[in-house]
Amino acid sequence: MKESMYKRYEDLPLFLNAATVAKVLGVSPSSGYELMHEPDFPVLKIGSRMVAPKKRFIRWVEEHTGGGK
């Protein structure tokens, strides 16, 4: 598993693209892209571009790791 270059949520940009999602989660870029197409993943579509708002991404991570219970 790759180690994330981001150590704190505060370091994240306001909106995350697929490459940033992959870096944060320590997965391959293709896995980050696939994740952004999952129905429950928080994505904002702007034309053909997809980004994840930082706050909704953090909430999604917490809910999927047991931290949002």
N, CA, C and O atoms as CSV, one atom per row, in Angstrom:
chain,resi,resn,atom,element,x,y,z
A,1,MET,N,N,0.834,-1.176,0.000
A,1,MET,CA,C,0.000,0.000,0.000
A,1,MET,C,C,0.882,1.243,0.000
A,1,MET,O,O,1.902,1.299,0.688
A,2,LYS,N,N,0.477,2.227,-0.773
A,2,LYS,CA,C,1.224,3.479,-0.839
A,2,LYS,C,C,0.911,4.321,0.384
A,2,LYS,O,O,-0.204,4.278,0.905
A,3,GLU,N,N,1.886,5.083,0.839
A,3,GLU,CA,C,1.658,5.980,1.966
A,3,GLU,C,C,1.165,7.320,1.439
A,3,GLU,O,O,1.697,7.849,0.463
A,4,SER,N,N,0.160,7.853,2.081
A,4,SER,CA,C,-0.407,9.132,1.654
A,4,SER,C,C,0.557,10.268,1.935
A,4,SER,O,O,1.234,10.279,2.963
A,5,MET,N,N,0.619,11.227,1.015
A,5,MET,CA,C,1.443,12.412,1.241
A,5,MET,C,C,0.732,13.399,2.160
A,5,MET,O,O,1.350,14.328,2.680
A,6,TYR,N,N,-0.573,13.194,2.358
A,6,TYR,CA,C,-1.355,14.058,3.235
A,6,TYR,C,C,-1.395,13.447,4.623
A,6,TYR,O,O,-1.774,12.287,4.784
A,7,LYS,N,N,-1.012,14.210,5.611
A,7,LYS,CA,C,-0.955,13.707,6.980
A,7,LYS,C,C,-2.125,14.192,7.835
A,7,LYS,O,O,-2.447,13.598,8.865
A,8,ARG,N,N,-2.762,15.293,7.386
A,8,ARG,CA,C,-3.888,15.854,8.141
A,8,ARG,C,C,-4.976,16.277,7.159
A,8,ARG,O,O,-4.691,16.648,6.021
A,9,TYR,N,N,-6.211,16.217,7.611
A,9,TYR,CA,C,-7.315,16.663,6.771
A,9,TYR,C,C,-7.155,18.133,6.384
A,9,TYR,O,O,-7.572,18.540,5.300
A,10,GLU,N,N,-6.560,18.918,7.257
A,10,GLU,CA,C,-6.390,20.353,6.994
A,10,GLU,C,C,-5.507,20.610,5.776
A,10,GLU,O,O,-5.601,21.666,5.150
A,11,ASP,N,N,-4.651,19.646,5.440
A,11,ASP,CA,C,-3.733,19.799,4.310
A,11,ASP,C,C,-4.406,19.572,2.958
A,11,ASP,O,O,-3.834,19.898,1.918
A,12,LEU,N,N,-5.607,19.021,2.970
A,12,LEU,CA,C,-6.290,18.702,1.720
A,12,LEU,C,C,-6.794,19.963,1.028
A,12,LEU,O,O,-7.118,20.953,1.684
A,13,PRO,N,N,-6.858,19.920,-0.307
A,13,PRO,CA,C,-7.456,21.038,-1.024
A,13,PRO,C,C,-8.966,21.055,-0.804
A,13,PRO,O,O,-9.537,20.068,-0.339
A,14,LEU,N,N,-9.607,22.157,-1.130
A,14,LEU,CA,C,-11.052,22.306,-0.938
A,14,LEU,C,C,-11.839,21.275,-1.740
A,14,LEU,O,O,-12.855,20.765,-1.269
A,15,PHE,N,N,-11.370,20.964,-2.957
A,15,PHE,CA,C,-11.983,19.953,-3.806
A,15,PHE,C,C,-10.917,18.964,-4.232
A,15,PHE,O,O,-9.797,19.353,-4.562
A,16,LEU,N,N,-11.265,17.668,-4.227
A,16,LEU,CA,C,-10.306,16.621,-4.557
A,16,LEU,C,C,-10.677,15.978,-5.885
A,16,LEU,O,O,-11.827,15.588,-6.090
A,17,ASN,N,N,-9.709,15.865,-6.785
A,17,ASN,CA,C,-9.951,15.134,-8.026
A,17,ASN,C,C,-9.594,13.663,-7.783
A,17,ASN,O,O,-9.186,13.293,-6.682
A,18,ALA,N,N,-9.747,12.839,-8.805
A,18,ALA,CA,C,-9.503,11.400,-8.642
A,18,ALA,C,C,-8.066,11.102,-8.228
A,18,ALA,O,O,-7.820,10.205,-7.422
A,19,ALA,N,N,-7.126,11.850,-8.777
A,19,ALA,CA,C,-5.716,11.621,-8.428
A,19,ALA,C,C,-5.454,11.948,-6.962
A,19,ALA,O,O,-4.704,11.239,-6.291
A,20,THR,N,N,-6.062,13.010,-6.468
A,20,THR,CA,C,-5.875,13.390,-5.062
A,20,THR,C,C,-6.560,12.389,-4.141
A,20,THR,O,O,-6.005,12.022,-3.105
A,21,VAL,N,N,-7.759,11.945,-4.508
A,21,VAL,CA,C,-8.455,10.922,-3.719
A,21,VAL,C,C,-7.563,9.690,-3.603
A,21,VAL,O,O,-7.426,9.117,-2.522
A,22,ALA,N,N,-6.959,9.285,-4.713
A,22,ALA,CA,C,-6.083,8.115,-4.703
A,22,ALA,C,C,-4.880,8.335,-3.788
A,22,ALA,O,O,-4.508,7.443,-3.026
A,23,LYS,N,N,-4.274,9.516,-3.861
A,23,LYS,CA,C,-3.112,9.806,-3.009
A,23,LYS,C,C,-3.483,9.776,-1.534
A,23,LYS,O,O,-2.749,9.224,-0.716
A,24,VAL,N,N,-4.624,10.371,-1.195
A,24,VAL,CA,C,-5.062,10.427,0.202
A,24,VAL,C,C,-5.300,9.015,0.749
A,24,VAL,O,O,-4.925,8.706,1.880
A,25,LEU,N,N,-5.924,8.171,-0.065
A,25,LEU,CA,C,-6.260,6.824,0.384
A,25,LEU,C,C,-5.124,5.823,0.193
A,25,LEU,O,O,-5.196,4.697,0.685
A,26,GLY,N,N,-4.074,6.233,-0.521
A,26,GLY,CA,C,-2.947,5.344,-0.734
A,26,GLY,C,C,-3.246,4.220,-1.702
A,26,GLY,O,O,-2.751,3.103,-1.546
A,27,VAL,N,N,-4.074,4.525,-2.723
A,27,VAL,CA,C,-4.418,3.524,-3.730
A,27,VAL,C,C,-3.963,4.008,-5.099
A,27,VAL,O,O,-3.478,5.131,-5.234
A,28,SER,N,N,-4.115,3.179,-6.093
A,28,SER,CA,C,-3.701,3.542,-7.450
A,28,SER,C,C,-4.622,4.619,-8.019
A,28,SER,O,O,-5.769,4.740,-7.589
A,29,PRO,N,N,-4.134,5.398,-8.976
A,29,PRO,CA,C,-4.988,6.410,-9.612
A,29,PRO,C,C,-6.249,5.810,-10.234
A,29,PRO,O,O,-7.313,6.428,-10.185
A,30,SER,N,N,-6.145,4.622,-10.812
A,30,SER,CA,C,-7.338,4.004,-11.407
A,30,SER,C,C,-8.356,3.627,-10.333
A,30,SER,O,O,-9.561,3.697,-10.572
A,31,SER,N,N,-7.884,3.231,-9.156
A,31,SER,CA,C,-8.806,2.928,-8.054
A,31,SER,C,C,-9.501,4.190,-7.553
A,31,SER,O,O,-10.682,4.154,-7.208
A,32,GLY,N,N,-8.779,5.294,-7.511
A,32,GLY,CA,C,-9.384,6.572,-7.132
A,32,GLY,C,C,-10.458,6.984,-8.116
A,32,GLY,O,O,-11.518,7.468,-7.719
A,33,TYR,N,N,-10.189,6.795,-9.399
A,33,TYR,CA,C,-11.150,7.118,-10.450
A,33,TYR,C,C,-12.389,6.235,-10.325
A,33,TYR,O,O,-13.515,6.726,-10.411
A,34,GLU,N,N,-12.186,4.939,-10.125
A,34,GLU,CA,C,-13.312,4.008,-9.975
A,34,GLU,C,C,-14.150,4.360,-8.754
A,34,GLU,O,O,-15.379,4.314,-8.812
A,35,LEU,N,N,-13.508,4.707,-7.665
A,35,LEU,CA,C,-14.215,5.062,-6.442
A,35,LEU,C,C,-15.131,6.254,-6.666
A,35,LEU,O,O,-16.243,6.293,-6.138
A,36,MET,N,N,-14.676,7.216,-7.437
A,36,MET,CA,C,-15.484,8.413,-7.680
A,36,MET,C,C,-16.734,8.114,-8.514
A,36,MET,O,O,-17.625,8.956,-8.621
A,37,HIS,N,N,-16.798,6.923,-9.099
A,37,HIS,CA,C,-17.978,6.522,-9.851
A,37,HIS,C,C,-18.932,5.643,-9.036
A,37,HIS,O,O,-19.978,5.225,-9.535
A,38,GLU,N,N,-18.570,5.370,-7.795
A,38,GLU,CA,C,-19.456,4.596,-6.924
A,38,GLU,C,C,-20.672,5.450,-6.552
A,38,GLU,O,O,-20.534,6.653,-6.330
A,39,PRO,N,N,-21.860,4.842,-6.480
A,39,PRO,CA,C,-23.081,5.613,-6.224
A,39,PRO,C,C,-23.095,6.407,-4.910
A,39,PRO,O,O,-23.686,7.485,-4.853
A,40,ASP,N,N,-22.455,5.890,-3.861
A,40,ASP,CA,C,-22.521,6.588,-2.572
A,40,ASP,C,C,-21.342,7.534,-2.324
A,40,ASP,O,O,-21.255,8.147,-1.260
A,41,PHE,N,N,-20.432,7.656,-3.302
A,41,PHE,CA,C,-19.284,8.532,-3.112
A,41,PHE,C,C,-19.690,9.981,-3.378
A,41,PHE,O,O,-20.376,10.253,-4.364
A,42,PRO,N,N,-19.276,10.919,-2.513
A,42,PRO,CA,C,-19.706,12.316,-2.645
A,42,PRO,C,C,-18.983,13.065,-3.767
A,42,PRO,O,O,-17.850,13.517,-3.602
A,43,VAL,N,N,-19.653,13.185,-4.889
A,43,VAL,CA,C,-19.035,13.802,-6.059
A,43,VAL,C,C,-19.857,14.995,-6.538
A,43,VAL,O,O,-21.088,14.970,-6.542
A,44,LEU,N,N,-19.149,16.020,-6.933
A,44,LEU,CA,C,-19.744,17.183,-7.571
A,44,LEU,C,C,-19.316,17.130,-9.030
A,44,LEU,O,O,-18.124,17.125,-9.334
A,45,LYS,N,N,-20.302,17.091,-9.939
A,45,LYS,CA,C,-19.981,17.040,-11.367
A,45,LYS,C,C,-20.075,18.441,-11.944
A,45,LYS,O,O,-21.079,19.135,-11.784
A,46,ILE,N,N,-19.011,18.838,-12.616
A,46,ILE,CA,C,-18.951,20.130,-13.282
A,46,ILE,C,C,-18.639,19.817,-14.741
A,46,ILE,O,O,-17.482,19.602,-15.105
A,47,GLY,N,N,-19.669,19.792,-15.565
A,47,GLY,CA,C,-19.481,19.328,-16.941
A,47,GLY,C,C,-19.092,17.865,-16.902
A,47,GLY,O,O,-19.807,17.045,-16.327
A,48,SER,N,N,-17.976,17.536,-17.502
A,48,SER,CA,C,-17.506,16.149,-17.470
A,48,SER,C,C,-16.504,15.913,-16.340
A,48,SER,O,O,-16.036,14.793,-16.139
A,49,ARG,N,N,-16.182,16.969,-15.610
A,49,ARG,CA,C,-15.207,16.848,-14.520
A,49,ARG,C,C,-15.902,16.448,-13.221
A,49,ARG,O,O,-17.016,16.888,-12.938
A,50,MET,N,N,-15.234,15.615,-12.445
A,50,MET,CA,C,-15.772,15.165,-11.160
A,50,MET,C,C,-14.776,15.520,-10.062
A,50,MET,O,O,-13.581,15.244,-10.173
A,51,VAL,N,N,-15.293,16.139,-8.996
A,51,VAL,CA,C,-14.468,16.455,-7.836
A,51,VAL,C,C,-15.249,16.094,-6.577
A,51,VAL,O,O,-16.480,16.055,-6.583
A,52,ALA,N,N,-14.526,15.837,-5.516
A,52,ALA,CA,C,-15.148,15.530,-4.222
A,52,ALA,C,C,-14.913,16.710,-3.290
A,52,ALA,O,O,-13.766,17.068,-3.023
A,53,PRO,N,N,-15.988,17.317,-2.791
A,53,PRO,CA,C,-15.800,18.385,-1.810
A,53,PRO,C,C,-15.113,17.834,-0.558
A,53,PRO,O,O,-15.473,16.764,-0.068
A,54,LYS,N,N,-14.148,18.551,-0.058
A,54,LYS,CA,C,-13.319,18.117,1.066
A,54,LYS,C,C,-14.152,17.654,2.261
A,54,LYS,O,O,-13.923,16.560,2.775
A,55,LYS,N,N,-15.103,18.455,2.708
A,55,LYS,CA,C,-15.880,18.102,3.908
A,55,LYS,C,C,-16.703,16.830,3.701
A,55,LYS,O,O,-16.806,15.998,4.602
A,56,ARG,N,N,-17.283,16.685,2.516
A,56,ARG,CA,C,-18.086,15.486,2.246
A,56,ARG,C,C,-17.192,14.255,2.099
A,56,ARG,O,O,-17.587,13.153,2.480
A,57,PHE,N,N,-15.991,14.437,1.548
A,57,PHE,CA,C,-15.043,13.334,1.441
A,57,PHE,C,C,-14.629,12.855,2.829
A,57,PHE,O,O,-14.594,11.652,3.085
A,58,ILE,N,N,-14.320,13.780,3.715
A,58,ILE,CA,C,-13.927,13.431,5.084
A,58,ILE,C,C,-15.063,12.674,5.772
A,58,ILE,O,O,-14.823,11.667,6.438
A,59,ARG,N,N,-16.284,13.149,5.615
A,59,ARG,CA,C,-17.443,12.482,6.212
A,59,ARG,C,C,-17.584,11.068,5.650
A,59,ARG,O,O,-17.859,10.129,6.396
A,60,TRP,N,N,-17.397,10.915,4.339
A,60,TRP,CA,C,-17.495,9.599,3.695
A,60,TRP,C,C,-16.446,8.645,4.267
A,60,TRP,O,O,-16.751,7.492,4.570
A,61,VAL,N,N,-15.216,9.126,4.412
A,61,VAL,CA,C,-14.135,8.294,4.973
A,61,VAL,C,C,-14.503,7.860,6.390
A,61,VAL,O,O,-14.360,6.689,6.742
A,62,GLU,N,N,-14.972,8.800,7.197
A,62,GLU,CA,C,-15.321,8.475,8.589
A,62,GLU,C,C,-16.462,7.466,8.652
A,62,GLU,O,O,-16.439,6.554,9.478
A,63,GLU,N,N,-17.448,7.622,7.793
A,63,GLU,CA,C,-18.576,6.678,7.780
A,63,GLU,C,C,-18.151,5.280,7.331
A,63,GLU,O,O,-18.708,4.283,7.790
A,64,HIS,N,N,-17.176,5.208,6.445
A,64,HIS,CA,C,-16.744,3.916,5.921
A,64,HIS,C,C,-15.606,3.283,6.720
A,64,HIS,O,O,-15.153,2.186,6.392
A,65,THR,N,N,-15.152,3.956,7.747
A,65,THR,CA,C,-14.118,3.378,8.609
A,65,THR,C,C,-14.612,3.229,10.039
A,65,THR,O,O,-13.834,2.910,10.938
A,66,GLY,N,N,-15.889,3.456,10.249
A,66,GLY,CA,C,-16.468,3.307,11.579
A,66,GLY,C,C,-16.355,4.560,12.439
A,66,GLY,O,O,-16.819,4.566,13.579
A,67,GLY,N,N,-15.748,5.613,11.918
A,67,GLY,CA,C,-15.586,6.841,12.696
A,67,GLY,C,C,-16.806,7.727,12.723
A,67,GLY,O,O,-16.875,8.653,13.530
A,68,GLY,N,N,-17.784,7.465,11.850
A,68,GLY,CA,C,-18.960,8.324,11.782
A,68,GLY,C,C,-20.165,7.758,12.499
A,68,GLY,O,O,-21.281,8.241,12.306
A,69,LYS,N,N,-19.964,6.737,13.326
A,69,LYS,CA,C,-21.085,6.094,14.036
A,69,LYS,C,C,-21.526,6.907,15.227
A,69,LYS,O,O,-22.454,6.514,15.933
